[in-house]
Amino acid sequence: MTDELTTAESSLREEAAALGVDDILALCYAFQHKPERLRLYLDVLRKKGGERAQFASCLICFDLARQGDPVFQKEFAYLADTMRVLGDKRELVLALVASDRYLNFLWEMCQAQLDEADPRFAVEPAVETIPADDLIVDLLSDADFGDEFGISVDHGALLTQFDEAIEAFLGGEVGMPIYDPEAGFRLRHDRDVVRIERFLQALQSLRDLVPIARGYRALVLLFYGTHIRSRGFFGGINQRKQALLRDGLQEFSTSGRELWGIVGVLSPMHASHEVWEKISDVLLDYTQWCATAPELAAEGTSSYDAVGRMLARQPLVGNRRRTGRE
């Protein structure tokens, strides 16, 4: 029976491969309630060259994604920019969807989804958390070397590196009291995303050697997490936001004193008033959660649903809650 199914699928692929893009799209939506058939035709289209096949395959990917397939939801997030470029080619789009009511409807839904996407992030970064117990490599420490090696840390160089990272984030230069009013704790476009990500990388590398870096890391993680959207494509929880907030709260739990020591950086020169309002909202809710669920809190922030609780706290607008677009 398995051999018969394999032979039938191979024959179907061969027949579809011989068809034009328009005909494959028509076949797709003769079988629109059969996801397995859509996946087969999508695979055939991806093997074809040209913008017509590319647009058609992206559209089918979107259809499978909106039906709840998590694999295609992730794929479409990566294809969103490609779909925007192809969607601007009006003649190409009309040639493929104009004659079919369902394809028109599907393209309109796709356009609406693209319009809702956060333009600051071409693709939401994948977040993979590796449990500490799964790390089987024992890293070397200074104690493993002993004094005989004469290894020392150049704290002056580290502080210089830290100062340069701070200035790059705030939009200034070391020793110059002039700052870019568009830099600092602001997240308006993709250039800000790059600037913030670079600062976090620098802070991560310095946090064990420059204590104040821990305070900045907690503050920046919480700022970043509170200023990206709560939901990703197709309404799912933005896991990047969830990870940033949990990581920021974990850093705050261990480096709260360092955060309080530098929180004054949130001056009007470097941040709007709402930055601290959003951060303090999360800190207060986390504190409340720790008090009401001490057993879970003792395990760390992994059980704290930062985004879900944030959405629940959002005020009602009319008869519905806000959409979670931070």
C-alpha positions in Angstrom: 0.0 0.0 0.0 2.9 2.4 0.8 4.5 1.7 -2.5 1.3 2.5 -4.3 0.9 5.8 -2.5 4.5 6.7 -3.3 4.0 5.9 -7.0 0.8 7.9 -7.1 2.5 10.9 -5.5 5.4 10.7 -7.9 3.0 10.6 -10.8 1.1 13.6 -9.4 4.3 15.6 -9.1 5.4 14.8 -12.6 2.0 15.9 -14.0 2.0 19.1 -12.0 5.6 19.9 -13.0 4.6 19.9 -16.6 1.9 22.5 -16.0 2.1 26.3 -16.0 2.1 28.3 -12.8 -1.5 29.5 -13.5 -2.7 25.9 -13.9 -1.0 24.8 -10.7 -2.6 27.6 -8.8 -6.0 26.6 -10.2 -5.4 23.0 -9.1 -4.4 24.2 -5.6 -7.7 25.7 -5.0 -9.7 22.9 -6.5 -8.1 21.1 -3.5 -8.0 24.0 -1.0 -9.4 21.9 1.8 -6.6 19.3 1.4 -3.4 20.8 3.0 -1.4 17.8 1.9 -2.2 18.6 -1.7 -1.3 22.2 -1.2 2.1 21.2 0.2 2.7 19.0 -2.8 1.9 21.8 -5.3 4.0 24.2 -3.3 7.0 22.0 -3.5 6.5 21.7 -7.3 6.3 25.5 -7.6 9.4 26.0 -5.6 11.4 23.9 -8.1 10.3 26.2 -10.9 12.1 29.4 -11.8 10.8 32.9 -12.3 8.8 35.5 -10.4 5.5 34.0 -11.3 6.3 30.7 -9.6 7.9 32.6 -6.7 4.8 34.7 -6.1 2.5 31.7 -6.4 4.6 29.6 -4.0 4.6 32.5 -1.4 0.9 32.8 -1.7 0.3 29.1 -1.1 2.8 29.2 1.8 0.7 32.1 3.3 -2.5 30.0 2.9 -1.0 27.0 4.7 0.4 29.4 7.4 -3.0 31.0 8.1 -4.6 27.6 8.4 -2.3 27.1 11.4 0.6 25.1 10.1 3.5 26.2 12.4 6.2 25.3 9.9 4.8 27.5 7.2 4.1 30.3 9.6 7.8 30.4 10.3 8.6 30.2 6.6 6.3 33.0 5.7 7.9 35.3 8.2 11.1 34.9 6.2 9.3 35.3 2.9 7.4 38.5 3.9 9.9 40.9 2.3 10.0 38.9 -0.9 6.2 38.9 -1.0 6.1 42.7 -0.6 8.5 43.2 -3.5 6.6 40.8 -5.8 3.3 42.3 -4.7 4.3 45.7 -6.0 4.5 44.2 -9.5 0.8 44.8 -10.3 0.7 43.2 -13.8 2.3 40.0 -12.5 -0.2 39.8 -9.5 -3.2 40.5 -11.7 -2.2 37.9 -14.2 -2.1 35.2 -11.5 -5.1 36.1 -9.2 -7.5 38.4 -11.1 -9.5 35.6 -12.7 -10.2 33.7 -9.4 -12.4 35.0 -6.6 -10.7 32.8 -4.0 -7.2 33.8 -5.0 -8.2 37.5 -4.9 -9.6 37.0 -1.4 -6.4 35.1 -0.4 -4.2 37.9 -1.7 -6.2 40.6 0.1 -5.7 38.7 3.3 -2.0 38.3 2.6 -1.7 42.1 2.0 -3.4 42.8 5.2 -1.1 40.5 7.1 2.0 42.2 5.5 0.6 45.6 6.4 0.3 44.5 10.1 3.9 43.2 10.2 6.4 45.2 12.2 8.5 47.1 9.6 11.4 47.3 12.1 12.0 43.6 11.9 12.5 41.9 8.6 12.4 38.6 10.4 11.8 37.9 14.0 15.1 36.4 15.3 14.9 32.8 16.2 15.3 32.2 20.0 16.6 28.9 21.2 17.1 28.4 24.9 19.4 25.6 26.0 18.7 24.4 29.5 21.8 24.7 31.8 21.6 20.9 32.5 22.1 20.2 28.8 25.4 22.0 28.7 27.9 19.2 29.1 31.1 21.1 28.4 32.9 22.4 31.5 34.4 25.7 30.7 37.8 26.8 32.0 38.0 29.4 34.7 41.0 31.5 36.0 41.3 29.0 38.8 42.2 26.3 36.3 45.3 28.2 35.2 46.7 29.3 38.5 49.1 32.2 39.1 52.0 30.5 37.3 50.6 31.5 33.9 50.6 35.1 34.8 47.2 35.7 33.2 45.7 39.1 34.1 42.7 41.1 33.0 43.3 44.6 31.6 40.5 46.4 33.4 41.4 49.7 31.8 40.9 48.3 28.3 37.6 46.7 29.4 36.3 50.0 30.7 37.3 51.7 27.5 35.5 49.0 25.5 32.4 49.5 27.8 32.5 53.3 27.4 32.7 53.0 23.6 29.7 50.6 23.6 27.7 53.0 25.7 28.5 55.9 23.4 27.6 54.0 20.3 24.3 53.1 21.9 23.5 56.6 23.0 24.7 58.1 19.8 27.7 60.1 21.1 31.5 60.0 21.3 33.7 59.4 24.3 34.6 62.7 25.9 32.1 64.7 23.9 28.8 65.8 25.7 26.9 65.6 22.4 24.3 62.9 21.6 22.1 61.9 18.7 18.5 62.7 19.7 17.4 59.7 17.6 19.6 57.2 19.4 19.5 55.8 23.0 16.4 54.1 24.2 14.4 54.5 21.0 13.2 51.9 18.6 11.7 53.4 15.5 13.3 51.6 12.5 15.6 48.8 11.6 18.8 50.8 12.2 17.7 51.0 15.9 17.3 47.2 16.0 20.9 46.8 14.8 22.2 49.3 17.3 20.4 47.7 20.2 21.4 44.2 19.2 25.1 45.2 19.0 24.9 46.9 22.4 23.4 43.8 24.0 26.2 41.7 22.5 28.8 44.0 24.0 27.1 43.9 27.4 26.9 40.2 27.4 30.7 39.9 26.8 31.4 42.4 29.5 28.9 41.6 32.2 31.2 39.2 34.2 34.1 41.7 34.3 32.4 45.1 34.4 29.6 45.0 37.0 27.8 48.1 35.7 27.3 46.3 32.4 24.8 44.0 34.2 22.7 47.0 35.1 22.7 48.3 31.6 22.0 44.8 30.2 18.9 44.4 32.5 17.6 47.9 31.5 18.2 47.4 27.8 16.6 43.9 27.7 13.5 45.3 29.4 13.4 48.3 27.2 13.8 46.2 24.0 11.2 43.6 25.2 8.6 46.2 26.1 9.0 48.1 22.8 8.4 45.3 20.2 5.0 43.8 19.4 3.4 41.2 21.6 2.2 39.2 18.7 3.9 38.0 15.6 2.5 36.8 12.3 -0.9 35.1 12.5 -1.6 36.3 16.0 0.9 34.0 17.9 2.8 35.2 20.9 6.1 36.9 19.9 8.6 34.5 21.4 11.4 37.0 20.8 9.6 39.4 23.1 8.9 36.7 25.7 12.6 35.7 25.8 13.9 39.3 26.0 11.6 40.1 28.9 12.4 36.9 30.8 16.1 37.4 30.3 15.8 41.0 31.4 13.9 40.1 34.5 16.5 37.4 35.3 19.3 39.9 35.0 17.3 42.3 37.2 16.8 39.6 39.8 20.6 39.2 40.1 21.8 42.7 39.3 19.0 45.0 40.6 21.5 47.2 42.5 23.4 47.8 39.3 20.3 48.7 37.5 19.2 51.2 40.1 22.7 52.7 39.8 22.3 53.6 36.2 18.6 54.0 35.7 19.1 57.8 35.6 20.3 57.3 32.0 16.6 57.4 31.1 16.7 61.1 30.9 14.7 63.1 28.3 17.9 63.3 26.3 18.1 59.5 25.8 14.5 58.3 26.3 10.9 59.3 26.3 8.9 59.2 29.5 7.0 56.1 28.4 10.1 54.0 28.4 10.3 53.8 32.2 6.5 53.5 32.5 6.6 50.3 30.4 9.6 48.9 32.1 8.2 49.6 35.6 4.9 48.0 34.6 6.7 44.7 33.9 8.8 45.0 37.0 5.8 45.6 39.3 3.8 42.7 37.7 6.8 40.4 38.0 7.2 41.3 41.7 3.5 40.6 42.3 3.8 37.3 40.5 6.8 36.3 42.6 4.8 37.1 45.8 1.7 35.1 44.7 3.6 32.1 43.1 6.8 31.8 45.2 7.3 28.1 44.2 7.4 29.0 40.5 9.4 32.1 41.1 12.1 30.1 42.9 12.7 28.2 39.5 13.5 31.5 37.8 11.7 33.5 35.1 11.0 30.6 32.7 7.5 30.1 34.2 6.6 33.8 34.1 4.3 34.5 31.1 5.5 38.1 30.5 3.7 38.7 27.2 0.5 36.9 28.2 0.2 38.9 31.4 1.1 42.1 29.6 -1.7 41.5 27.0 -4.1 40.8 29.9 -3.3 44.1 31.5 -3.9 46.1 28.4 -6.9 48.4 28.6 -10.0 47.7 26.6 -10.6 49.8 23.5 -14.2 49.9 22.7 -15.4 46.3 23.0 -12.0 44.7 22.3 -8.5 44.7 23.7 -5.7 46.4 22.0 -3.9 44.3 19.5 -0.6 44.0 21.3 1.3 46.2 18.8 3.8 47.9 21.1 
